[in-house]
Amino acid sequence: MVSGTVNAVRYTALFTGVFYGIVHRRTLQKAKDEETTHHAVHQREELIKRAKDAWKRQQEGAKDGVITDPEDPKFDLEKLIAKWEADSK
C-alpha cells in the first residue's frame, strides 16, 4: 500500500492544480471580456466617425443645391454631372 505521506502529496498536487486551473481560466476570461468590450467601443467610435463624415458630405452637397444621394427622390443625375464638370475645371 501507499504511505500516508505520498497520498497527502498526491491530493495536495491535485487540489493545487484544480485551484490553479480555476484561477487561470478566470484570468483568461477577464482578458477576453476586456478585449471584447474594447472592440465594441472601437467599433462604435468608427461607426460614429463614418456617420459624421457622411453628414458632412450631405451638408456640403446641400449647400451646392445638388443632391448626391441616388436614393433620394429629388436626385438629378444631370445636375450632379454638371457639378462634377464645374469642379474639375
PyMOL Python script that loads the backbone (N, CA, C, O; Angstrom):
from pymol import cmd

cmd.read_pdbstr("""\
ATOM      1  N   MET A   1       0.827  -1.181   0.000  1.00  0.00           N
ATOM      2  CA  MET A   1       0.000   0.000   0.000  1.00  0.00           C
ATOM      3  C   MET A   1       0.877   1.254   0.000  1.00  0.00           C
ATOM      4  O   MET A   1       2.074   1.211   0.284  1.00  0.00           O
ATOM      5  N   VAL A   2       0.238   2.346  -0.325  1.00  0.00           N
ATOM      6  CA  VAL A   2       0.935   3.615  -0.426  1.00  0.00           C
ATOM      7  C   VAL A   2       0.875   4.288   0.937  1.00  0.00           C
ATOM      8  O   VAL A   2      -0.137   4.217   1.635  1.00  0.00           O
ATOM      9  N   SER A   3       1.965   4.938   1.304  1.00  0.00           N
ATOM     10  CA  SER A   3       2.018   5.576   2.617  1.00  0.00           C
ATOM     11  C   SER A   3       1.136   6.828   2.641  1.00  0.00           C
ATOM     12  O   SER A   3       0.739   7.341   1.595  1.00  0.00           O
ATOM     13  N   GLY A   4       0.844   7.300   3.826  1.00  0.00           N
ATOM     14  CA  GLY A   4       0.002   8.479   4.010  1.00  0.00           C
ATOM     15  C   GLY A   4       0.648   9.741   3.474  1.00  0.00           C
ATOM     16  O   GLY A   4      -0.046  10.643   3.004  1.00  0.00           O
ATOM     17  N   THR A   5       1.963   9.816   3.539  1.00  0.00           N
ATOM     18  CA  THR A   5       2.673  11.000   3.047  1.00  0.00           C
ATOM     19  C   THR A   5       2.518  11.119   1.528  1.00  0.00           C
ATOM     20  O   THR A   5       2.300  12.213   1.007  1.00  0.00           O
ATOM     21  N   VAL A   6       2.628  10.004   0.830  1.00  0.00           N
ATOM     22  CA  VAL A   6       2.504  10.012  -0.626  1.00  0.00           C
ATOM     23  C   VAL A   6       1.080  10.414  -1.029  1.00  0.00           C
ATOM     24  O   VAL A   6       0.890  11.179  -1.974  1.00  0.00           O
ATOM     25  N   ASN A   7       0.083   9.893  -0.303  1.00  0.00           N
ATOM     26  CA  ASN A   7      -1.305  10.278  -0.598  1.00  0.00           C
ATOM     27  C   ASN A   7      -1.530  11.767  -0.328  1.00  0.00           C
ATOM     28  O   ASN A   7      -2.233  12.430  -1.091  1.00  0.00           O
ATOM     29  N   ALA A   8      -0.947  12.297   0.742  1.00  0.00           N
ATOM     30  CA  ALA A   8      -1.085  13.719   1.057  1.00  0.00           C
ATOM     31  C   ALA A   8      -0.457  14.575  -0.049  1.00  0.00           C
ATOM     32  O   ALA A   8      -1.012  15.606  -0.430  1.00  0.00           O
ATOM     33  N   VAL A   9       0.686  14.151  -0.556  1.00  0.00           N
ATOM     34  CA  VAL A   9       1.346  14.891  -1.628  1.00  0.00           C
ATOM     35  C   VAL A   9       0.507  14.811  -2.912  1.00  0.00           C
ATOM     36  O   VAL A   9       0.363  15.808  -3.619  1.00  0.00           O
ATOM     37  N   ARG A  10      -0.036  13.649  -3.206  1.00  0.00           N
ATOM     38  CA  ARG A  10      -0.868  13.486  -4.410  1.00  0.00           C
ATOM     39  C   ARG A  10      -2.097  14.397  -4.359  1.00  0.00           C
ATOM     40  O   ARG A  10      -2.388  15.121  -5.310  1.00  0.00           O
ATOM     41  N   TYR A  11      -2.808  14.346  -3.237  1.00  0.00           N
ATOM     42  CA  TYR A  11      -4.026  15.162  -3.130  1.00  0.00           C
ATOM     43  C   TYR A  11      -3.705  16.651  -3.083  1.00  0.00           C
ATOM     44  O   TYR A  11      -4.462  17.473  -3.598  1.00  0.00           O
ATOM     45  N   THR A  12      -2.591  16.989  -2.469  1.00  0.00           N
ATOM     46  CA  THR A  12      -2.187  18.397  -2.461  1.00  0.00           C
ATOM     47  C   THR A  12      -1.905  18.862  -3.884  1.00  0.00           C
ATOM     48  O   THR A  12      -2.328  19.949  -4.278  1.00  0.00           O
ATOM     49  N   ALA A  13      -1.195  18.050  -4.651  1.00  0.00           N
ATOM     50  CA  ALA A  13      -0.897  18.397  -6.041  1.00  0.00           C
ATOM     51  C   ALA A  13      -2.190  18.474  -6.858  1.00  0.00           C
ATOM     52  O   ALA A  13      -2.346  19.372  -7.686  1.00  0.00           O
ATOM     53  N   LEU A  14      -3.108  17.547  -6.631  1.00  0.00           N
ATOM     54  CA  LEU A  14      -4.378  17.541  -7.355  1.00  0.00           C
ATOM     55  C   LEU A  14      -5.180  18.812  -7.071  1.00  0.00           C
ATOM     56  O   LEU A  14      -5.637  19.477  -8.001  1.00  0.00           O
ATOM     57  N   PHE A  15      -5.351  19.147  -5.811  1.00  0.00           N
ATOM     58  CA  PHE A  15      -6.144  20.327  -5.457  1.00  0.00           C
ATOM     59  C   PHE A  15      -5.445  21.619  -5.869  1.00  0.00           C
ATOM     60  O   PHE A  15      -6.102  22.593  -6.234  1.00  0.00           O
ATOM     61  N   THR A  16      -4.107  21.629  -5.810  1.00  0.00           N
ATOM     62  CA  THR A  16      -3.365  22.805  -6.268  1.00  0.00           C
ATOM     63  C   THR A  16      -3.572  22.999  -7.766  1.00  0.00           C
ATOM     64  O   THR A  16      -3.767  24.128  -8.216  1.00  0.00           O
ATOM     65  N   GLY A  17      -3.532  21.931  -8.540  1.00  0.00           N
ATOM     66  CA  GLY A  17      -3.748  22.005  -9.978  1.00  0.00           C
ATOM     67  C   GLY A  17      -5.159  22.466 -10.325  1.00  0.00           C
ATOM     68  O   GLY A  17      -5.347  23.277 -11.232  1.00  0.00           O
ATOM     69  N   VAL A  18      -6.140  21.951  -9.608  1.00  0.00           N
ATOM     70  CA  VAL A  18      -7.524  22.363  -9.852  1.00  0.00           C
ATOM     71  C   VAL A  18      -7.693  23.844  -9.522  1.00  0.00           C
ATOM     72  O   VAL A  18      -8.315  24.586 -10.282  1.00  0.00           O
ATOM     73  N   PHE A  19      -7.137  24.272  -8.387  1.00  0.00           N
ATOM     74  CA  PHE A  19      -7.234  25.677  -7.986  1.00  0.00           C
ATOM     75  C   PHE A  19      -6.539  26.575  -9.017  1.00  0.00           C
ATOM     76  O   PHE A  19      -7.077  27.613  -9.405  1.00  0.00           O
ATOM     77  N   TYR A  20      -5.351  26.173  -9.454  1.00  0.00           N
ATOM     78  CA  TYR A  20      -4.632  26.939 -10.466  1.00  0.00           C
ATOM     79  C   TYR A  20      -5.447  27.024 -11.756  1.00  0.00           C
ATOM     80  O   TYR A  20      -5.520  28.087 -12.374  1.00  0.00           O
ATOM     81  N   GLY A  21      -6.049  25.929 -12.159  1.00  0.00           N
ATOM     82  CA  GLY A  21      -6.859  25.913 -13.372  1.00  0.00           C
ATOM     83  C   GLY A  21      -8.034  26.879 -13.287  1.00  0.00           C
ATOM     84  O   GLY A  21      -8.339  27.576 -14.255  1.00  0.00           O
ATOM     85  N   ILE A  22      -8.688  26.922 -12.142  1.00  0.00           N
ATOM     86  CA  ILE A  22      -9.817  27.830 -11.957  1.00  0.00           C
ATOM     87  C   ILE A  22      -9.346  29.279 -12.040  1.00  0.00           C
ATOM     88  O   ILE A  22      -9.959  30.097 -12.725  1.00  0.00           O
ATOM     89  N   VAL A  23      -8.259  29.591 -11.345  1.00  0.00           N
ATOM     90  CA  VAL A  23      -7.745  30.963 -11.346  1.00  0.00           C
ATOM     91  C   VAL A  23      -7.278  31.358 -12.748  1.00  0.00           C
ATOM     92  O   VAL A  23      -7.540  32.476 -13.192  1.00  0.00           O
ATOM     93  N   HIS A  24      -6.601  30.470 -13.434  1.00  0.00           N
ATOM     94  CA  HIS A  24      -6.099  30.763 -14.774  1.00  0.00           C
ATOM     95  C   HIS A  24      -7.258  30.983 -15.747  1.00  0.00           C
ATOM     96  O   HIS A  24      -7.211  31.891 -16.577  1.00  0.00           O
ATOM     97  N   ARG A  25      -8.280  30.164 -15.646  1.00  0.00           N
ATOM     98  CA  ARG A  25      -9.463  30.305 -16.506  1.00  0.00           C
ATOM     99  C   ARG A  25     -10.123  31.670 -16.287  1.00  0.00           C
ATOM    100  O   ARG A  25     -10.504  32.337 -17.248  1.00  0.00           O
ATOM    101  N   ARG A  26     -10.255  32.081 -15.032  1.00  0.00           N
ATOM    102  CA  ARG A  26     -10.849  33.388 -14.734  1.00  0.00           C
ATOM    103  C   ARG A  26     -10.005  34.526 -15.309  1.00  0.00           C
ATOM    104  O   ARG A  26     -10.548  35.507 -15.817  1.00  0.00           O
ATOM    105  N   THR A  27      -8.699  34.397 -15.229  1.00  0.00           N
ATOM    106  CA  THR A  27      -7.808  35.420 -15.772  1.00  0.00           C
ATOM    107  C   THR A  27      -7.969  35.527 -17.289  1.00  0.00           C
ATOM    108  O   THR A  27      -8.078  36.626 -17.834  1.00  0.00           O
ATOM    109  N   LEU A  28      -7.984  34.389 -17.953  1.00  0.00           N
ATOM    110  CA  LEU A  28      -8.158  34.387 -19.406  1.00  0.00           C
ATOM    111  C   LEU A  28      -9.526  34.942 -19.807  1.00  0.00           C
ATOM    112  O   LEU A  28      -9.637  35.692 -20.777  1.00  0.00           O
ATOM    113  N   GLN A  29     -10.563  34.570 -19.058  1.00  0.00           N
ATOM    114  CA  GLN A  29     -11.913  35.052 -19.377  1.00  0.00           C
ATOM    115  C   GLN A  29     -12.012  36.557 -19.180  1.00  0.00           C
ATOM    116  O   GLN A  29     -12.665  37.247 -19.963  1.00  0.00           O
ATOM    117  N   LYS A  30     -11.366  37.070 -18.133  1.00  0.00           N
ATOM    118  CA  LYS A  30     -11.386  38.509 -17.878  1.00  0.00           C
ATOM    119  C   LYS A  30     -10.687  39.256 -19.013  1.00  0.00           C
ATOM    120  O   LYS A  30     -11.179  40.289 -19.468  1.00  0.00           O
ATOM    121  N   ALA A  31      -9.551  38.744 -19.471  1.00  0.00           N
ATOM    122  CA  ALA A  31      -8.827  39.379 -20.572  1.00  0.00           C
ATOM    123  C   ALA A  31      -9.666  39.351 -21.851  1.00  0.00           C
ATOM    124  O   ALA A  31      -9.698  40.335 -22.592  1.00  0.00           O
ATOM    125  N   LYS A  32     -10.334  38.249 -22.111  1.00  0.00           N
ATOM    126  CA  LYS A  32     -11.180  38.125 -23.302  1.00  0.00           C
ATOM    127  C   LYS A  32     -12.358  39.099 -23.221  1.00  0.00           C
ATOM    128  O   LYS A  32     -12.704  39.731 -24.219  1.00  0.00           O
ATOM    129  N   ASP A  33     -12.974  39.224 -22.050  1.00  0.00           N
ATOM    130  CA  ASP A  33     -14.090  40.153 -21.879  1.00  0.00           C
ATOM    131  C   ASP A  33     -13.649  41.596 -22.096  1.00  0.00           C
ATOM    132  O   ASP A  33     -14.367  42.377 -22.719  1.00  0.00           O
ATOM    133  N   GLU A  34     -12.470  41.953 -21.585  1.00  0.00           N
ATOM    134  CA  GLU A  34     -11.952  43.309 -21.780  1.00  0.00           C
ATOM    135  C   GLU A  34     -11.669  43.574 -23.255  1.00  0.00           C
ATOM    136  O   GLU A  34     -11.950  44.665 -23.753  1.00  0.00           O
ATOM    137  N   GLU A  35     -11.116  42.586 -23.957  1.00  0.00           N
ATOM    138  CA  GLU A  35     -10.843  42.731 -25.376  1.00  0.00           C
ATOM    139  C   GLU A  35     -12.149  42.899 -26.164  1.00  0.00           C
ATOM    140  O   GLU A  35     -12.225  43.720 -27.079  1.00  0.00           O
ATOM    141  N   THR A  36     -13.158  42.130 -25.811  1.00  0.00           N
ATOM    142  CA  THR A  36     -14.452  42.232 -26.479  1.00  0.00           C
ATOM    143  C   THR A  36     -15.075  43.608 -26.252  1.00  0.00           C
ATOM    144  O   THR A  36     -15.626  44.208 -27.174  1.00  0.00           O
ATOM    145  N   THR A  37     -14.983  44.099 -25.020  1.00  0.00           N
ATOM    146  CA  THR A  37     -15.518  45.419 -24.701  1.00  0.00           C
ATOM    147  C   THR A  37     -14.771  46.501 -25.474  1.00  0.00           C
ATOM    148  O   THR A  37     -15.385  47.410 -26.035  1.00  0.00           O
ATOM    149  N   HIS A  38     -13.446  46.399 -25.500  1.00  0.00           N
ATOM    150  CA  HIS A  38     -12.631  47.370 -26.223  1.00  0.00           C
ATOM    151  C   HIS A  38     -12.988  47.366 -27.708  1.00  0.00           C
ATOM    152  O   HIS A  38     -13.099  48.422 -28.329  1.00  0.00           O
ATOM    153  N   HIS A  39     -13.166  46.178 -28.267  1.00  0.00           N
ATOM    154  CA  HIS A  39     -13.514  46.071 -29.681  1.00  0.00           C
ATOM    155  C   HIS A  39     -14.882  46.705 -29.952  1.00  0.00           C
ATOM    156  O   HIS A  39     -15.055  47.401 -30.952  1.00  0.00           O
ATOM    157  N   ALA A  40     -15.840  46.469 -29.074  1.00  0.00           N
ATOM    158  CA  ALA A  40     -17.179  47.038 -29.257  1.00  0.00           C
ATOM    159  C   ALA A  40     -17.131  48.562 -29.190  1.00  0.00           C
ATOM    160  O   ALA A  40     -17.786  49.242 -29.980  1.00  0.00           O
ATOM    161  N   VAL A  41     -16.361  49.094 -28.251  1.00  0.00           N
ATOM    162  CA  VAL A  41     -16.241  50.547 -28.132  1.00  0.00           C
ATOM    163  C   VAL A  41     -15.575  51.119 -29.375  1.00  0.00           C
ATOM    164  O   VAL A  41     -16.021  52.135 -29.908  1.00  0.00           O
ATOM    165  N   HIS A  42     -14.516  50.476 -29.836  1.00  0.00           N
ATOM    166  CA  HIS A  42     -13.816  50.939 -31.036  1.00  0.00           C
ATOM    167  C   HIS A  42     -14.740  50.893 -32.252  1.00  0.00           C
ATOM    168  O   HIS A  42     -14.738  51.813 -33.071  1.00  0.00           O
ATOM    169  N   GLN A  43     -15.518  49.841 -32.369  1.00  0.00           N
ATOM    170  CA  GLN A  43     -16.452  49.701 -33.485  1.00  0.00           C
ATOM    171  C   GLN A  43     -17.494  50.817 -33.449  1.00  0.00           C
ATOM    172  O   GLN A  43     -17.829  51.396 -34.482  1.00  0.00           O
ATOM    173  N   ARG A  44     -18.006  51.116 -32.248  1.00  0.00           N
ATOM    174  CA  ARG A  44     -18.988  52.192 -32.116  1.00  0.00           C
ATOM    175  C   ARG A  44     -18.381  53.534 -32.494  1.00  0.00           C
ATOM    176  O   ARG A  44     -19.027  54.338 -33.165  1.00  0.00           O
ATOM    177  N   GLU A  45     -17.141  53.788 -32.068  1.00  0.00           N
ATOM    178  CA  GLU A  45     -16.468  55.038 -32.421  1.00  0.00           C
ATOM    179  C   GLU A  45     -16.282  55.149 -33.933  1.00  0.00           C
ATOM    180  O   GLU A  45     -16.454  56.224 -34.508  1.00  0.00           O
ATOM    181  N   GLU A  46     -15.931  54.040 -34.568  1.00  0.00           N
ATOM    182  CA  GLU A  46     -15.745  54.035 -36.015  1.00  0.00           C
ATOM    183  C   GLU A  46     -17.068  54.321 -36.729  1.00  0.00           C
ATOM    184  O   GLU A  46     -17.093  55.070 -37.706  1.00  0.00           O
ATOM    185  N   LEU A  47     -18.151  53.739 -36.256  1.00  0.00           N
ATOM    186  CA  LEU A  47     -19.452  53.996 -36.867  1.00  0.00           C
ATOM    187  C   LEU A  47     -19.863  55.458 -36.700  1.00  0.00           C
ATOM    188  O   LEU A  47     -20.414  56.060 -37.622  1.00  0.00           O
ATOM    189  N   ILE A  48     -19.598  56.023 -35.535  1.00  0.00           N
ATOM    190  CA  ILE A  48     -19.921  57.426 -35.292  1.00  0.00           C
ATOM    191  C   ILE A  48     -19.106  58.320 -36.220  1.00  0.00           C
ATOM    192  O   ILE A  48     -19.630  59.284 -36.778  1.00  0.00           O
ATOM    193  N   LYS A  49     -17.824  58.000 -36.384  1.00  0.00           N
ATOM    194  CA  LYS A  49     -16.966  58.782 -37.270  1.00  0.00           C
ATOM    195  C   LYS A  49     -17.473  58.719 -38.711  1.00  0.00           C
ATOM    196  O   LYS A  49     -17.531  59.743 -39.391  1.00  0.00           O
ATOM    197  N   ARG A  50     -17.839  57.530 -39.177  1.00  0.00           N
ATOM    198  CA  ARG A  50     -18.350  57.390 -40.532  1.00  0.00           C
ATOM    199  C   ARG A  50     -19.665  58.139 -40.714  1.00  0.00           C
ATOM    200  O   ARG A  50     -19.905  58.733 -41.766  1.00  0.00           O
ATOM    201  N   ALA A  51     -20.514  58.111 -39.691  1.00  0.00           N
ATOM    202  CA  ALA A  51     -21.788  58.835 -39.779  1.00  0.00           C
ATOM    203  C   ALA A  51     -21.555  60.344 -39.836  1.00  0.00           C
ATOM    204  O   ALA A  51     -22.240  61.053 -40.574  1.00  0.00           O
ATOM    205  N   LYS A  52     -20.587  60.835 -39.058  1.00  0.00           N
ATOM    206  CA  LYS A  52     -20.268  62.266 -39.090  1.00  0.00           C
ATOM    207  C   LYS A  52     -19.724  62.670 -40.457  1.00  0.00           C
ATOM    208  O   LYS A  52     -20.076  63.727 -40.981  1.00  0.00           O
ATOM    209  N   ASP A  53     -18.870  61.834 -41.032  1.00  0.00           N
ATOM    210  CA  ASP A  53     -18.337  62.128 -42.361  1.00  0.00           C
ATOM    211  C   ASP A  53     -19.452  62.148 -43.407  1.00  0.00           C
ATOM    212  O   ASP A  53     -19.478  63.012 -44.283  1.00  0.00           O
ATOM    213  N   ALA A  54     -20.363  61.193 -43.307  1.00  0.00           N
ATOM    214  CA  ALA A  54     -21.484  61.157 -44.248  1.00  0.00           C
ATOM    215  C   ALA A  54     -22.366  62.389 -44.069  1.00  0.00           C
ATOM    216  O   ALA A  54     -22.862  62.948 -45.047  1.00  0.00           O
ATOM    217  N   TRP A  55     -22.558  62.806 -42.836  1.00  0.00           N
ATOM    218  CA  TRP A  55     -23.371  64.002 -42.575  1.00  0.00           C
ATOM    219  C   TRP A  55     -22.703  65.238 -43.174  1.00  0.00           C
ATOM    220  O   TRP A  55     -23.370  66.082 -43.772  1.00  0.00           O
ATOM    221  N   LYS A  56     -21.383  65.339 -43.011  1.00  0.00           N
ATOM    222  CA  LYS A  56     -20.665  66.483 -43.595  1.00  0.00           C
ATOM    223  C   LYS A  56     -20.797  66.498 -45.107  1.00  0.00           C
ATOM    224  O   LYS A  56     -21.045  67.547 -45.701  1.00  0.00           O
ATOM    225  N   ARG A  57     -20.631  65.329 -45.739  1.00  0.00           N
ATOM    226  CA  ARG A  57     -20.765  65.256 -47.193  1.00  0.00           C
ATOM    227  C   ARG A  57     -22.180  65.641 -47.633  1.00  0.00           C
ATOM    228  O   ARG A  57     -22.366  66.324 -48.640  1.00  0.00           O
ATOM    229  N   GLN A  58     -23.161  65.195 -46.869  1.00  0.00           N
ATOM    230  CA  GLN A  58     -24.542  65.513 -47.209  1.00  0.00           C
ATOM    231  C   GLN A  58     -24.802  67.013 -47.076  1.00  0.00           C
ATOM    232  O   GLN A  58     -25.481  67.607 -47.913  1.00  0.00           O
ATOM    233  N   GLN A  59     -24.262  67.616 -46.024  1.00  0.00           N
ATOM    234  CA  GLN A  59     -24.457  69.046 -45.822  1.00  0.00           C
ATOM    235  C   GLN A  59     -23.732  69.864 -46.879  1.00  0.00           C
ATOM    236  O   GLN A  59     -24.245  70.893 -47.320  1.00  0.00           O
ATOM    237  N   GLU A  60     -22.550  69.425 -47.293  1.00  0.00           N
ATOM    238  CA  GLU A  60     -21.820  70.116 -48.353  1.00  0.00           C
ATOM    239  C   GLU A  60     -22.587  70.034 -49.668  1.00  0.00           C
ATOM    240  O   GLU A  60     -22.628  71.002 -50.429  1.00  0.00           O
ATOM    241  N   GLY A  61     -23.192  68.887 -49.935  1.00  0.00           N
ATOM    242  CA  GLY A  61     -23.998  68.735 -51.138  1.00  0.00           C
ATOM    243  C   GLY A  61     -25.234  69.610 -51.086  1.00  0.00           C
ATOM    244  O   GLY A  61     -25.675  70.122 -52.115  1.00  0.00           O
ATOM    245  N   ALA A  62     -25.800  69.787 -49.903  1.00  0.00           N
ATOM    246  CA  ALA A  62     -26.996  70.622 -49.768  1.00  0.00           C
ATOM    247  C   ALA A  62     -26.654  72.091 -49.993  1.00  0.00           C
ATOM    248  O   ALA A  62     -27.496  72.850 -50.472  1.00  0.00           O
ATOM    249  N   LYS A  63     -25.431  72.505 -49.656  1.00  0.00           N
ATOM    250  CA  LYS A  63     -25.016  73.892 -49.867  1.00  0.00           C
ATOM    251  C   LYS A  63     -24.938  74.209 -51.351  1.00  0.00           C
ATOM    252  O   LYS A  63     -25.263  75.320 -51.769  1.00  0.00           O
ATOM    253  N   ASP A  64     -24.511  73.242 -52.146  1.00  0.00           N
ATOM    254  CA  ASP A  64     -24.395  73.436 -53.590  1.00  0.00           C
ATOM    255  C   ASP A  64     -25.752  73.352 -54.275  1.00  0.00           C
ATOM    256  O   ASP A  64     -25.900  73.781 -55.420  1.00  0.00           O
ATOM    257  N   GLY A  65     -26.715  72.817 -53.598  1.00  0.00           N
ATOM    258  CA  GLY A  65     -28.027  72.634 -54.196  1.00  0.00           C
ATOM    259  C   GLY A  65     -28.117  71.382 -55.034  1.00  0.00           C
ATOM    260  O   GLY A  65     -29.131  71.154 -55.693  1.00  0.00           O
ATOM    261  N   VAL A  66     -27.063  70.553 -55.023  1.00  0.00           N
ATOM    262  CA  VAL A  66     -27.049  69.322 -55.806  1.00  0.00           C
ATOM    263  C   VAL A  66     -27.140  68.155 -54.837  1.00  0.00           C
ATOM    264  O   VAL A  66     -26.351  68.048 -53.898  1.00  0.00           O
ATOM    265  N   ILE A  67     -28.087  67.305 -55.069  1.00  0.00           N
ATOM    266  CA  ILE A  67     -28.269  66.128 -54.221  1.00  0.00           C
ATOM    267  C   ILE A  67     -27.423  64.997 -54.806  1.00  0.00           C
ATOM    268  O   ILE A  67     -27.596  64.612 -55.963  1.00  0.00           O
ATOM    269  N   THR A  68     -26.510  64.473 -53.994  1.00  0.00           N
ATOM    270  CA  THR A  68     -25.588  63.438 -54.474  1.00  0.00           C
ATOM    271  C   THR A  68     -26.021  62.036 -54.078  1.00  0.00           C
ATOM    272  O   THR A  68     -25.383  61.061 -54.475  1.00  0.00           O
ATOM    273  N   ASP A  69     -27.082  61.916 -53.312  1.00  0.00           N
ATOM    274  CA  ASP A  69     -27.551  60.606 -52.863  1.00  0.00           C
ATOM    275  C   ASP A  69     -28.514  60.029 -53.901  1.00  0.00           C
ATOM    276  O   ASP A  69     -29.603  60.572 -54.088  1.00  0.00           O
ATOM    277  N   PRO A  70     -28.137  58.941 -54.583  1.00  0.00           N
ATOM    278  CA  PRO A  70     -29.015  58.387 -55.615  1.00  0.00           C
ATOM    279  C   PRO A  70     -30.308  57.789 -55.050  1.00  0.00           C
ATOM    280  O   PRO A  70     -31.253  57.550 -55.801  1.00  0.00           O
ATOM    281  N   GLU A  71     -30.358  57.549 -53.750  1.00  0.00           N
ATOM    282  CA  GLU A  71     -31.565  57.016 -53.127  1.00  0.00           C
ATOM    283  C   GLU A  71     -32.621  58.094 -52.928  1.00  0.00           C
ATOM    284  O   GLU A  71     -33.800  57.788 -52.746  1.00  0.00           O
ATOM    285  N   ASP A  72     -32.207  59.336 -52.961  1.00  0.00           N
ATOM    286  CA  ASP A  72     -33.117  60.461 -52.727  1.00  0.00           C
ATOM    287  C   ASP A  72     -34.058  60.620 -53.926  1.00  0.00           C
ATOM    288  O   ASP A  72     -33.613  60.547 -55.071  1.00  0.00           O
ATOM    289  N   PRO A  73     -35.356  60.838 -53.672  1.00  0.00           N
ATOM    290  CA  PRO A  73     -36.288  61.001 -54.792  1.00  0.00           C
ATOM    291  C   PRO A  73     -36.022  62.266 -55.614  1.00  0.00           C
ATOM    292  O   PRO A  73     -36.433  62.328 -56.773  1.00  0.00           O
ATOM    293  N   LYS A  74     -35.356  63.263 -55.057  1.00  0.00           N
ATOM    294  CA  LYS A  74     -35.073  64.505 -55.769  1.00  0.00           C
ATOM    295  C   LYS A  74     -33.720  64.466 -56.497  1.00  0.00           C
ATOM    296  O   LYS A  74     -33.262  65.486 -57.012  1.00  0.00           O
ATOM    297  N   PHE A  75     -33.100  63.314 -56.539  1.00  0.00           N
ATOM    298  CA  PHE A  75     -31.785  63.158 -57.175  1.00  0.00           C
ATOM    299  C   PHE A  75     -31.881  63.433 -58.677  1.00  0.00           C
ATOM    300  O   PHE A  75     -32.767  62.919 -59.361  1.00  0.00           O
ATOM    301  N   ASP A  76     -30.944  64.260 -59.180  1.00  0.00           N
ATOM    302  CA  ASP A  76     -30.899  64.576 -60.607  1.00  0.00           C
ATOM    303  C   ASP A  76     -29.483  64.325 -61.111  1.00  0.00           C
ATOM    304  O   ASP A  76     -28.550  65.036 -60.738  1.00  0.00           O
ATOM    305  N   LEU A  77     -29.328  63.329 -61.947  1.00  0.00           N
ATOM    306  CA  LEU A  77     -28.017  62.921 -62.437  1.00  0.00           C
ATOM    307  C   LEU A  77     -27.375  64.007 -63.299  1.00  0.00           C
ATOM    308  O   LEU A  77     -26.161  64.203 -63.239  1.00  0.00           O
ATOM    309  N   GLU A  78     -28.160  64.699 -64.082  1.00  0.00           N
ATOM    310  CA  GLU A  78     -27.610  65.733 -64.956  1.00  0.00           C
ATOM    311  C   GLU A  78     -27.000  66.871 -64.140  1.00  0.00           C
ATOM    312  O   GLU A  78     -25.935  67.379 -64.493  1.00  0.00           O
ATOM    313  N   LYS A  79     -27.653  67.272 -63.066  1.00  0.00           N
ATOM    314  CA  LYS A  79     -27.118  68.333 -62.211  1.00  0.00           C
ATOM    315  C   LYS A  79     -25.820  67.876 -61.541  1.00  0.00           C
ATOM    316  O   LYS A  79     -24.877  68.655 -61.404  1.00  0.00           O
ATOM    317  N   LEU A  80     -25.783  66.623 -61.131  1.00  0.00           N
ATOM    318  CA  LEU A  80     -24.586  66.085 -60.482  1.00  0.00           C
ATOM    319  C   LEU A  80     -23.410  66.058 -61.454  1.00  0.00           C
ATOM    320  O   LEU A  80     -22.297  66.437 -61.091  1.00  0.00           O
ATOM    321  N   ILE A  81     -23.646  65.622 -62.662  1.00  0.00           N
ATOM    322  CA  ILE A  81     -22.570  65.578 -63.667  1.00  0.00           C
ATOM    323  C   ILE A  81     -22.098  66.987 -63.999  1.00  0.00           C
ATOM    324  O   ILE A  81     -20.899  67.217 -64.159  1.00  0.00           O
ATOM    325  N   ALA A  82     -23.023  67.923 -64.102  1.00  0.00           N
ATOM    326  CA  ALA A  82     -22.647  69.311 -64.369  1.00  0.00           C
ATOM    327  C   ALA A  82     -21.802  69.873 -63.221  1.00  0.00           C
ATOM    328  O   ALA A  82     -20.850  70.618 -63.454  1.00  0.00           O
ATOM    329  N   LYS A  83     -22.147  69.518 -61.999  1.00  0.00           N
ATOM    330  CA  LYS A  83     -21.367  69.975 -60.834  1.00  0.00           C
ATOM    331  C   LYS A  83     -19.964  69.389 -60.878  1.00  0.00           C
ATOM    332  O   LYS A  83     -18.992  70.096 -60.610  1.00  0.00           O
ATOM    333  N   TRP A  84     -19.843  68.102 -61.215  1.00  0.00           N
ATOM    334  CA  TRP A  84     -18.534  67.464 -61.299  1.00  0.00           C
ATOM    335  C   TRP A  84     -17.684  68.127 -62.400  1.00  0.00           C
ATOM    336  O   TRP A  84     -16.483  68.333 -62.219  1.00  0.00           O
ATOM    337  N   GLU A  85     -18.299  68.452 -63.514  1.00  0.00           N
ATOM    338  CA  GLU A  85     -17.566  69.097 -64.598  1.00  0.00           C
ATOM    339  C   GLU A  85     -17.090  70.480 -64.172  1.00  0.00           C
ATOM    340  O   GLU A  85     -15.973  70.880 -64.500  1.00  0.00           O
ATOM    341  N   ALA A  86     -17.929  71.209 -63.446  1.00  0.00           N
ATOM    342  CA  ALA A  86     -17.544  72.536 -62.973  1.00  0.00           C
ATOM    343  C   ALA A  86     -16.432  72.452 -61.946  1.00  0.00           C
ATOM    344  O   ALA A  86     -15.550  73.309 -61.913  1.00  0.00           O
ATOM    345  N   ASP A  87     -16.465  71.427 -61.108  1.00  0.00           N
ATOM    346  CA  ASP A  87     -15.424  71.269 -60.084  1.00  0.00           C
ATOM    347  C   ASP A  87     -14.093  70.859 -60.693  1.00  0.00           C
ATOM    348  O   ASP A  87     -13.040  71.219 -60.167  1.00  0.00           O
ATOM    349  N   SER A  88     -14.117  70.124 -61.774  1.00  0.00           N
ATOM    350  CA  SER A  88     -12.878  69.636 -62.385  1.00  0.00           C
ATOM    351  C   SER A  88     -12.149  70.736 -63.142  1.00  0.00           C
ATOM    352  O   SER A  88     -10.958  70.599 -63.420  1.00  0.00           O
ATOM    353  N   LYS A  89     -12.829  71.816 -63.479  1.00  0.00           N
ATOM    354  CA  LYS A  89     -12.198  72.921 -64.234  1.00  0.00           C
ATOM    355  C   LYS A  89     -11.468  73.853 -63.339  1.00  0.00           C
ATOM    356  O   LYS A  89     -10.884  74.830 -63.809  1.00  0.00           O
TER     357      LYS A  89
END
""", "prot")
cmd.dss("prot")
cmd.show_as("cartoon", "prot")
cmd.util.cbc("prot")
cmd.orient("prot")
